[in-house]
């Protein structure tokens, strides 16, 4: 079958497919590793609590002005 299609550069086609497969597998491995690291880094504090604490710390600063809600 491949012999019938002499106009196709099969070596290049196969090389390209293997390179794409290697890239995809590498991405999958890196994503799995990143997910594992992210899972280990999880904290028991919610984002809302962190934001609230940050706002409270800033609002106690007399020189801080919040431009989104005009808090001085």
Chimera marker file (.cmm) of the C-alpha trace (Angstrom):
<marker_set name="trace">
<marker id="1" x="0.000" y="0.000" z="0.000" r="1" g="1" b="0" radius="0.5"/>
<marker id="2" x="2.749" y="2.482" z="0.910" r="1" g="1" b="0" radius="0.5"/>
<marker id="3" x="4.661" y="1.414" z="-2.189" r="1" g="1" b="0" radius="0.5"/>
<marker id="4" x="1.749" y="2.590" z="-4.328" r="1" g="1" b="0" radius="0.5"/>
<marker id="5" x="2.013" y="6.127" z="-2.936" r="1" g="1" b="0" radius="0.5"/>
<marker id="6" x="5.533" y="7.048" z="-3.952" r="1" g="1" b="0" radius="0.5"/>
<marker id="7" x="4.789" y="10.790" z="-3.932" r="1" g="1" b="0" radius="0.5"/>
<marker id="8" x="4.478" y="10.741" z="-0.127" r="1" g="1" b="0" radius="0.5"/>
<marker id="9" x="7.647" y="11.170" z="1.902" r="1" g="1" b="0" radius="0.5"/>
<marker id="10" x="6.821" y="8.527" z="4.497" r="1" g="1" b="0" radius="0.5"/>
<marker id="11" x="9.989" y="9.097" z="6.487" r="1" g="1" b="0" radius="0.5"/>
<marker id="12" x="9.032" y="12.742" z="7.040" r="1" g="1" b="0" radius="0.5"/>
<marker id="13" x="5.394" y="11.861" z="7.802" r="1" g="1" b="0" radius="0.5"/>
<marker id="14" x="6.417" y="9.277" z="10.402" r="1" g="1" b="0" radius="0.5"/>
<marker id="15" x="9.063" y="11.589" z="11.908" r="1" g="1" b="0" radius="0.5"/>
<marker id="16" x="6.490" y="14.397" z="12.268" r="1" g="1" b="0" radius="0.5"/>
<marker id="17" x="3.944" y="12.064" z="13.872" r="1" g="1" b="0" radius="0.5"/>
<marker id="18" x="6.501" y="10.703" z="16.347" r="1" g="1" b="0" radius="0.5"/>
<marker id="19" x="7.677" y="14.223" z="17.260" r="1" g="1" b="0" radius="0.5"/>
<marker id="20" x="4.075" y="15.312" z="17.912" r="1" g="1" b="0" radius="0.5"/>
<marker id="21" x="3.436" y="12.202" z="20.010" r="1" g="1" b="0" radius="0.5"/>
<marker id="22" x="6.567" y="12.854" z="22.076" r="1" g="1" b="0" radius="0.5"/>
<marker id="23" x="5.524" y="16.488" z="22.638" r="1" g="1" b="0" radius="0.5"/>
<marker id="24" x="2.008" y="15.440" z="23.674" r="1" g="1" b="0" radius="0.5"/>
<marker id="25" x="3.286" y="12.792" z="26.093" r="1" g="1" b="0" radius="0.5"/>
<marker id="26" x="5.763" y="15.272" z="27.550" r="1" g="1" b="0" radius="0.5"/>
<marker id="27" x="2.976" y="17.824" z="28.093" r="1" g="1" b="0" radius="0.5"/>
<marker id="28" x="0.792" y="15.186" z="29.751" r="1" g="1" b="0" radius="0.5"/>
<marker id="29" x="3.644" y="14.185" z="32.076" r="1" g="1" b="0" radius="0.5"/>
<marker id="30" x="4.399" y="17.800" z="33.006" r="1" g="1" b="0" radius="0.5"/>
<marker id="31" x="0.726" y="18.559" z="33.633" r="1" g="1" b="0" radius="0.5"/>
<marker id="32" x="0.366" y="15.490" z="35.855" r="1" g="1" b="0" radius="0.5"/>
<marker id="33" x="3.468" y="16.538" z="37.792" r="1" g="1" b="0" radius="0.5"/>
<marker id="34" x="2.156" y="20.110" z="38.160" r="1" g="1" b="0" radius="0.5"/>
<marker id="35" x="-1.210" y="18.832" z="39.389" r="1" g="1" b="0" radius="0.5"/>
<marker id="36" x="0.564" y="16.724" z="42.008" r="1" g="1" b="0" radius="0.5"/>
<marker id="37" x="2.635" y="19.678" z="43.186" r="1" g="1" b="0" radius="0.5"/>
<marker id="38" x="-0.462" y="21.893" z="43.294" r="1" g="1" b="0" radius="0.5"/>
<marker id="39" x="-2.327" y="19.284" z="45.327" r="1" g="1" b="0" radius="0.5"/>
<marker id="40" x="0.541" y="19.175" z="47.846" r="1" g="1" b="0" radius="0.5"/>
<marker id="41" x="0.479" y="22.976" z="48.132" r="1" g="1" b="0" radius="0.5"/>
<marker id="42" x="-3.222" y="23.173" z="48.996" r="1" g="1" b="0" radius="0.5"/>
<marker id="43" x="-3.956" y="25.166" z="52.142" r="1" g="1" b="0" radius="0.5"/>
<marker id="44" x="-6.974" y="24.990" z="54.384" r="1" g="1" b="0" radius="0.5"/>
<marker id="45" x="-7.648" y="28.714" z="54.018" r="1" g="1" b="0" radius="0.5"/>
<marker id="46" x="-10.154" y="29.823" z="51.406" r="1" g="1" b="0" radius="0.5"/>
<marker id="47" x="-9.365" y="32.525" z="48.882" r="1" g="1" b="0" radius="0.5"/>
<marker id="48" x="-12.065" y="34.731" z="50.402" r="1" g="1" b="0" radius="0.5"/>
<marker id="49" x="-10.381" y="34.560" z="53.815" r="1" g="1" b="0" radius="0.5"/>
<marker id="50" x="-7.008" y="35.499" z="52.326" r="1" g="1" b="0" radius="0.5"/>
<marker id="51" x="-8.516" y="38.436" z="50.423" r="1" g="1" b="0" radius="0.5"/>
<marker id="52" x="-10.389" y="39.625" z="53.515" r="1" g="1" b="0" radius="0.5"/>
<marker id="53" x="-7.219" y="39.465" z="55.625" r="1" g="1" b="0" radius="0.5"/>
<marker id="54" x="-5.295" y="41.412" z="52.990" r="1" g="1" b="0" radius="0.5"/>
<marker id="55" x="-7.987" y="44.087" z="52.808" r="1" g="1" b="0" radius="0.5"/>
<marker id="56" x="-8.129" y="44.354" z="56.591" r="1" g="1" b="0" radius="0.5"/>
<marker id="57" x="-4.352" y="44.788" z="56.752" r="1" g="1" b="0" radius="0.5"/>
<marker id="58" x="-4.437" y="47.489" z="54.088" r="1" g="1" b="0" radius="0.5"/>
<marker id="59" x="-7.393" y="49.355" z="55.563" r="1" g="1" b="0" radius="0.5"/>
<marker id="60" x="-5.587" y="49.725" z="58.901" r="1" g="1" b="0" radius="0.5"/>
<marker id="61" x="-2.858" y="51.671" z="57.068" r="1" g="1" b="0" radius="0.5"/>
<marker id="62" x="-3.726" y="55.418" z="57.320" r="1" g="1" b="0" radius="0.5"/>
<marker id="63" x="-2.014" y="56.133" z="53.980" r="1" g="1" b="0" radius="0.5"/>
<marker id="64" x="-3.929" y="53.498" z="52.060" r="1" g="1" b="0" radius="0.5"/>
<marker id="65" x="-6.749" y="54.570" z="49.753" r="1" g="1" b="0" radius="0.5"/>
<marker id="66" x="-8.904" y="51.990" z="47.996" r="1" g="1" b="0" radius="0.5"/>
<marker id="67" x="-9.834" y="53.415" z="44.596" r="1" g="1" b="0" radius="0.5"/>
<marker id="68" x="-12.447" y="50.772" z="43.831" r="1" g="1" b="0" radius="0.5"/>
<marker id="69" x="-14.712" y="51.520" z="46.808" r="1" g="1" b="0" radius="0.5"/>
<marker id="70" x="-13.375" y="54.884" z="48.119" r="1" g="1" b="0" radius="0.5"/>
<marker id="71" x="-12.318" y="53.549" z="51.501" r="1" g="1" b="0" radius="0.5"/>
<marker id="72" x="-9.791" y="55.770" z="53.231" r="1" g="1" b="0" radius="0.5"/>
<link id1="1" id2="2" r="1" g="1" b="0" radius="0.2"/>
<link id1="2" id2="3" r="1" g="1" b="0" radius="0.2"/>
<link id1="3" id2="4" r="1" g="1" b="0" radius="0.2"/>
<link id1="4" id2="5" r="1" g="1" b="0" radius="0.2"/>
<link id1="5" id2="6" r="1" g="1" b="0" radius="0.2"/>
<link id1="6" id2="7" r="1" g="1" b="0" radius="0.2"/>
<link id1="7" id2="8" r="1" g="1" b="0" radius="0.2"/>
<link id1="8" id2="9" r="1" g="1" b="0" radius="0.2"/>
<link id1="9" id2="10" r="1" g="1" b="0" radius="0.2"/>
<link id1="10" id2="11" r="1" g="1" b="0" radius="0.2"/>
<link id1="11" id2="12" r="1" g="1" b="0" radius="0.2"/>
<link id1="12" id2="13" r="1" g="1" b="0" radius="0.2"/>
<link id1="13" id2="14" r="1" g="1" b="0" radius="0.2"/>
<link id1="14" id2="15" r="1" g="1" b="0" radius="0.2"/>
<link id1="15" id2="16" r="1" g="1" b="0" radius="0.2"/>
<link id1="16" id2="17" r="1" g="1" b="0" radius="0.2"/>
<link id1="17" id2="18" r="1" g="1" b="0" radius="0.2"/>
<link id1="18" id2="19" r="1" g="1" b="0" radius="0.2"/>
<link id1="19" id2="20" r="1" g="1" b="0" radius="0.2"/>
<link id1="20" id2="21" r="1" g="1" b="0" radius="0.2"/>
<link id1="21" id2="22" r="1" g="1" b="0" radius="0.2"/>
<link id1="22" id2="23" r="1" g="1" b="0" radius="0.2"/>
<link id1="23" id2="24" r="1" g="1" b="0" radius="0.2"/>
<link id1="24" id2="25" r="1" g="1" b="0" radius="0.2"/>
<link id1="25" id2="26" r="1" g="1" b="0" radius="0.2"/>
<link id1="26" id2="27" r="1" g="1" b="0" radius="0.2"/>
<link id1="27" id2="28" r="1" g="1" b="0" radius="0.2"/>
<link id1="28" id2="29" r="1" g="1" b="0" radius="0.2"/>
<link id1="29" id2="30" r="1" g="1" b="0" radius="0.2"/>
<link id1="30" id2="31" r="1" g="1" b="0" radius="0.2"/>
<link id1="31" id2="32" r="1" g="1" b="0" radius="0.2"/>
<link id1="32" id2="33" r="1" g="1" b="0" radius="0.2"/>
<link id1="33" id2="34" r="1" g="1" b="0" radius="0.2"/>
<link id1="34" id2="35" r="1" g="1" b="0" radius="0.2"/>
<link id1="35" id2="36" r="1" g="1" b="0" radius="0.2"/>
<link id1="36" id2="37" r="1" g="1" b="0" radius="0.2"/>
<link id1="37" id2="38" r="1" g="1" b="0" radius="0.2"/>
<link id1="38" id2="39" r="1" g="1" b="0" radius="0.2"/>
<link id1="39" id2="40" r="1" g="1" b="0" radius="0.2"/>
<link id1="40" id2="41" r="1" g="1" b="0" radius="0.2"/>
<link id1="41" id2="42" r="1" g="1" b="0" radius="0.2"/>
<link id1="42" id2="43" r="1" g="1" b="0" radius="0.2"/>
<link id1="43" id2="44" r="1" g="1" b="0" radius="0.2"/>
<link id1="44" id2="45" r="1" g="1" b="0" radius="0.2"/>
<link id1="45" id2="46" r="1" g="1" b="0" radius="0.2"/>
<link id1="46" id2="47" r="1" g="1" b="0" radius="0.2"/>
<link id1="47" id2="48" r="1" g="1" b="0" radius="0.2"/>
<link id1="48" id2="49" r="1" g="1" b="0" radius="0.2"/>
<link id1="49" id2="50" r="1" g="1" b="0" radius="0.2"/>
<link id1="50" id2="51" r="1" g="1" b="0" radius="0.2"/>
<link id1="51" id2="52" r="1" g="1" b="0" radius="0.2"/>
<link id1="52" id2="53" r="1" g="1" b="0" radius="0.2"/>
<link id1="53" id2="54" r="1" g="1" b="0" radius="0.2"/>
<link id1="54" id2="55" r="1" g="1" b="0" radius="0.2"/>
<link id1="55" id2="56" r="1" g="1" b="0" radius="0.2"/>
<link id1="56" id2="57" r="1" g="1" b="0" radius="0.2"/>
<link id1="57" id2="58" r="1" g="1" b="0" radius="0.2"/>
<link id1="58" id2="59" r="1" g="1" b="0" radius="0.2"/>
<link id1="59" id2="60" r="1" g="1" b="0" radius="0.2"/>
<link id1="60" id2="61" r="1" g="1" b="0" radius="0.2"/>
<link id1="61" id2="62" r="1" g="1" b="0" radius="0.2"/>
<link id1="62" id2="63" r="1" g="1" b="0" radius="0.2"/>
<link id1="63" id2="64" r="1" g="1" b="0" radius="0.2"/>
<link id1="64" id2="65" r="1" g="1" b="0" radius="0.2"/>
<link id1="65" id2="66" r="1" g="1" b="0" radius="0.2"/>
<link id1="66" id2="67" r="1" g="1" b="0" radius="0.2"/>
<link id1="67" id2="68" r="1" g="1" b="0" radius="0.2"/>
<link id1="68" id2="69" r="1" g="1" b="0" radius="0.2"/>
<link id1="69" id2="70" r="1" g="1" b="0" radius="0.2"/>
<link id1="70" id2="71" r="1" g="1" b="0" radius="0.2"/>
<link id1="71" id2="72" r="1" g="1" b="0" radius="0.2"/>
</marker_set>
